[in-house]
Amino acid sequence: MTATTPTPARKRPGPDSEEAAVLKDTDGASTASAPTPVALAKDDAGDGGRSGSADAPGNAGWRALLSRPVVRRLLPLGVAAVVLVPLAAVLWGSGTWPSALTFDVQEPLDDVYSWVVNNRDTNPVFLYFLLHLSNWSDGSVTWMTGLLEGLGWFPVTVTAVLLSWRVGGLRDRRGLKLAGVTAAAFAVCGVLGMWQATMETLALMAVAVSVAAVIGALLGLGAGLSDRFERVLRPVLDTMQIMPAFAYLLPLVLLFDIGVPSALIATIIYAAPPMARLTALGLRGADPGVMEAATSLGTSPAQRLLTARLPLARKEILLGLNQTIMMALSMVTIASVIGAGGLGEEVFRALSTVDVGGALAAGIPIVLLAVWLDRVTSAAGERLGEGAAPAGSSWLHGYRAWIVTAVSGVALSVAGWLTLIAEWPEAWVLDIAPPVNDAVNWFTGHLAEDVPVVGGTRAWADGFTVWVLNPLRDGLTAMPWWLLVLLVAALALLAGGWGAMCTAALAMAGVGVIAVTDGSLWGHSLDTLSQAIAGVVVTLALGFAIGVAAARVPLLERLLRPVLDTMQTLPQFIYLIPVVALFNVGRAAAVAAAVLYALPAVVRITVQGLRQVDGATLEAARSMGASTFQQIRQVQLPLARPALMLALNQGVVLVLAMVIVGGFVGSGALGYDVVYGLQKSQLGVGLSAGVAIVLLGLVLDRTTQRTGKKLGTTH
């Protein structure tokens, strides 16, 4: 999940290190142009009589108004609207999107799907390319699943524990702690009765991450060494970042049908961009002094790449691997809707019957896998910066430690395989679904509704739906279509310039142009847009408030850090489980899940932006007697504006992605259309909704994506 910046250095979309890099790049410019406390005081006091001139007061007022950058930027759009809007209203009306400007894409897409199904066994493209790719995907995942299941639970657990211990350091307390976390994670997967599903998920993850990492590294290598290739690749990666995960599933189901091949290839495509972005970032950020020294020694370009540039980019490359792993795990769980199997299928099956206990039993292993994979890759990245092992450390460091780890793993695995059964013993399985469902039922009966004074969580959800979601949806639906397109164009023009305006306006118009047979796509798109807008508003209100408080109170920031770290490792499916228990299914539950999903990124970026404000400027404000509120409002927030706009953009992209996933819990609209199309093989409905989702993503991204240029500059 995005976008103007490289994929964030986070457990999912938004890594901290890249946010820091982006903020550092923009901080200088923003600091120079942001108002100082003295300037703000002068602005509050007025212009000091400078507006006086020979012109008449009325002319001076108009001249001052027209001189404002915002007005100058919006003026051409306003002139065009005055001419074109009446013409459009006369020709096509002023209500919902006119049917005369629509094109029914459902029947052509259904025809394409029928043709693909009928020619899949005879067409050369399928026989000599796609069929081989499908067979390789199915075969590789089947082989990996058979290997993990054939080894048995004890060898797999021992291998994972020893690998984690070695990565963390055999003589380091961190290594022992990581080994303990790994052992506990795999043990819980077995105790919950999810061992086989966990192995299926791990097998799909292993194949997808391996291929995605190789493809992403190659693309990043090209983008890091070639400016031309980087310019070509950047818009592709930007588009892929704002596309919700569902958008990747639909075309692959068309080509490969429902099953493991579609899930694997979708996961590879979805997870490769972070590796490409961060590899390119690391290669381009290599120390110029080191590269100049390597050049002065007469090394060839290949030698400089292998001996200098790649070693200097190791931490960024490993960060990209971390991001790729986390996005792959998120996609694998979502891909359960097209037959990926594993833990995601267990969660999906339980959610479809509102079995919160069953969903939790499958969701906990997903969380544990995410934590384990994140801790291992993070520990490896931290050890890269610790330098070489001390002299005399003998066999506990370097390649000798890997040999010791491998030999110990083989010996323990063979011993365990000979003495223990391969499958997890049934006697060690604990079924938590009944007690969890009993707890949910008790909660529903006592706290969800009819609670004195507070009302209850489901009462809140009903109120949010009635008083916020319904009016917002009805207002967007009742708005004249041309006014909606004009508002989108104006917001994009203010945010990103003329290029962003054209993209956003055309994307919004594209949502109206594509249609399905029953004509519901425009209304469903506005319904999804209303949920996204409500989610973004709540996310930003909470995120900015928490971020400002954490930036001002270091203790709060330290307390929040592990919570945000954990939330950023959770795949999208996991957020659906608690909101269903609290709010039942519906649009309010989908919005609540979207808020939880996007909140960590907004808080992190806000804290980082506020902390990077120049300390001397803050000290000057304090010396002038500014209160804490004045420091925040007049100094920190203006200087951190680039970071806040980045937080807005990331929040918008993440909220939209989660609102679409909310189709699993009754959010309706486009999310439901995609799920329905995937489950019922109605690819015309599903693909139409998928295209509309991508177009909405472009609209929201371009209307919140700042170019870093000041208003009034030309593009």
Helices and strands as residue ranges (DSSP letters): H 16-33, H 37-45, H 57-66, H 69-92, G 99-101, E 103-104, H 106-119, H 124-125, I 126-130, H 131-151, H 153-168, H 173-191, H 195-225, H 227-242, H 246-256, H 260-284, H 288-296, H 301-304, I 305-309, H 310-312, H 314-334, G 335-338, H 342-352, H 356-384, G 394-396, H 398-419, G 426-428, H 433-446, H 457-464, I 465-469, H 470-478, H 481-496, H 498-513, E 514-515, H 521-552, H 554-569, H 572-583, H 587-611, H 615-623, H 628-631, I 632-636, H 637-639, H 641-661, G 662-665, H 669-679, H 683-704
